[in-house]
Amino acid sequence: MAQPPQPPPPSSRATATDWHAQELLLMHEVMRLVGRSLSPETVLREMLHLMSELLGLNRGRIVLREPESTQASIQHAYGLTAAECQRGQYALGEGITGRVLASGQAAIVQDIDHEPLFLFRSVQRAELPPETVAFIALPITANGQTLGVLACHRLRSRQRHLNDDLALLRVLATLAGQLLQLQQLVSEQTRQLEARNTQLARALQTQAARYGLIGSSPALLQALGELEQVSQASVSVLLLGESGTGKELFARAVHLASGRRDQPFIKVNCAAIPETLFESELFGHEKGAFTGAVAARPGWFEQADGGTLFLDEVGELPLGLQSKLLRTLQEGTLVRLGGRREQRVDVRLVAATHRDLSADVQAGRFRQDLYYRLNVIPIRLPSLRERREDIQALALHFVSRANQAHQRNVNLTPEALQALAQQDWPGNIRELGNFIERLVLLSGHSSVSQAQLLRLLRQSQSGAQADNTPALAPARAWPGRPADDAAPAPLVRDYQSTHAHPVAQLQEALQRHHGNQSRAAQSLGLTLRQFAYRLRKAGLR
């Protein structure tokens, strides 16, 4: 702000003309500020500054009531330290300031040393001039309500009429009340507009984001239709599809669409559980069942009793445990590891796999009877190649989420969105989401063009080829899956033993990627769940 012309400081020899000129200068500067900004913080603090410098009304402060409270505190001040402002807390009726708040009437203390109600709360007497000090406090009102108090110190030795100070302070208190009222109106209207925008956005996304599944392509709608048809039944559901197609979201959608929506939804990644712990994790164990079992622990089936249990990557279950899972599904009972008593459980099972279980059955890697038990209601989830019309909506969703998570403001041009829709995305939704997050973090522009997007995409693809990650094997074709010679073979991750990566290797990956678990997991050829499980087992999380 440009500095106003500085008149001579007020003194005992100042004439009435001098005081009048200073009043005009103060009002001119305050109104100039109001014309430039309606922010109370800017205007009120400069107003208190000019009151002190031009008129000798020192240590000005504005005390405001806290919403829905009987307490008030100093919100704006000039000539007070941060500690003094912090001490400026008043209840209604407490001291001179509290009485003005409660009554809405101005208060004038001619000599603070002889006023028993004066608290010296913000500024101690020793910090004030030794001569006689007066205190003036005026209510700040709006719509008949007292919002706060405008107060200041005044030396009695000043050769200026008290009535002149009171007249000016009343004008300034009125102006402060109007600014505060305007701020309240703007804040309320902003909140209403934000709420309205949120409602409209939700209304627009209702059809395209049912159960959190974004998209309106025929392939997705067909899968959703099948899901809703069987949601009220208690039969097992088997979700089939490539890695990264959103099986967990579909499993949660089955749960939310069913009558079990208010009961637990438990998700288990079978690929992340060591073979020696499978039985204990799924069915629980009794105290003393094995070394380290110092207490009984309910398994995932018991925790999901009455609700839904989601077994992700069910094809990774060991053969020895498949028979026990089959018995639990058929009879609705289980026996904890080390226990003898059967317990009845009511659990709806939703399983998912990226593997061709029918081929595994033929190869002897999966029990045929369990496969038939799981495959009561098979639902195939479409890959992104089969729902290209949903890629732009998914990309915008991931951009918005990444902007909020990382405090960025990155947008994609229409040409960039079209370029995304033309990619094959062998990793499907997971790959698209990871790429969008990388794009938001690495982009140096608020608007990403098609050329910038393709350049980063090429860098990501070349980096993935050069990375020493485990080899990826092509997935088997699903029965009934439409042939697509133009599309590359889908890729599935070769899941490894939980002991395949030493603790030092996990720590080094985390350090190399600055604590980002997603990128550290990718560098080791693991999913985020596998990486997080290994961290927990190593005591690093």
Number of C-alpha atoms within 10 A of each C-alpha: 4 5 6 11 7 10 12 11 12 19 15 9 10 14 12 12 9 15 19 13 12 22 18 11 18 23 17 13 18 20 15 12 18 17 10 9 12 14 14 19 13 14 23 26 18 19 21 26 22 24 25 20 17 20 21 20 22 23 19 26 26 24 27 23 21 12 9 6 9 14 17 22 21 21 17 20 25 21 14 16 13 9 10 16 21 14 14 18 19 22 17 18 15 17 18 24 30 21 20 23 32 17 12 19 14 20 16 15 18 16 16 18 13 10 12 9 13 16 15 13 15 16 17 10 14 8 7 11 9 8 10 15 18 18 20 23 28 25 29 29 21 18 9 8 12 19 22 30 30 28 27 23 20 24 17 16 12 15 15 18 11 13 9 12 17 16 10 14 20 17 12 21 22 17 20 24 24 17 20 23 17 16 15 12 12 12 12 12 12 12 12 12 12 12 12 12 12 12 12 12 11 13 11 11 14 13 13 18 15 14 17 13 17 18 22 17 16 14 17 20 16 16 16 19 12 14 23 16 11 16 19 14 12 16 18 20 25 26 26 23 24 25 24 22 22 18 25 20 13 22 25 21 20 26 27 18 16 19 14 19 16 11 14 16 21 18 18 19 17 23 21 24 19 17 16 9 10 17 21 20 20 22 21 24 22 19 15 14 17 12 7 8 13 11 10 16 17 16 19 19 26 23 19 21 18 18 23 29 25 29 24 23 21 23 22 19 18 18 13 11 13 20 14 16 18 17 13 20 21 11 10 15 18 24 17 23 22 15 15 10 10 11 12 15 19 17 26 24 22 28 25 26 20 23 21 16 21 18 14 15 15 11 10 11 16 21 21 15 13 18 18 11 17 22 19 12 17 17 19 22 22 22 23 24 19 17 16 19 17 19 25 19 18 19 21 15 15 20 23 18 16 22 17 11 10 11 11 16 14 18 19 20 13 13 14 19 20 16 16 21 20 12 14 18 21 22 20 21 20 14 14 22 20 15 19 23 20 16 20 24 15 10 17 11 12 12 14 20 17 17 12 15 22 14 10 16 18 11 12 14 11 11 11 13 10 9 13 11 13 14 11 13 12 13 17 16 16 18 8 7 10 9 9 10 7 7 12 12 14 20 19 19 17 12 15 15 12 17 10 9 13 11 16 10 12 21 14 13 20 18 13 13 14 11 13 12 20 17 20 23 20 16 19 17 21 21 20 16 16 20 22 19 19 23 16 10 13 13 9 12 9
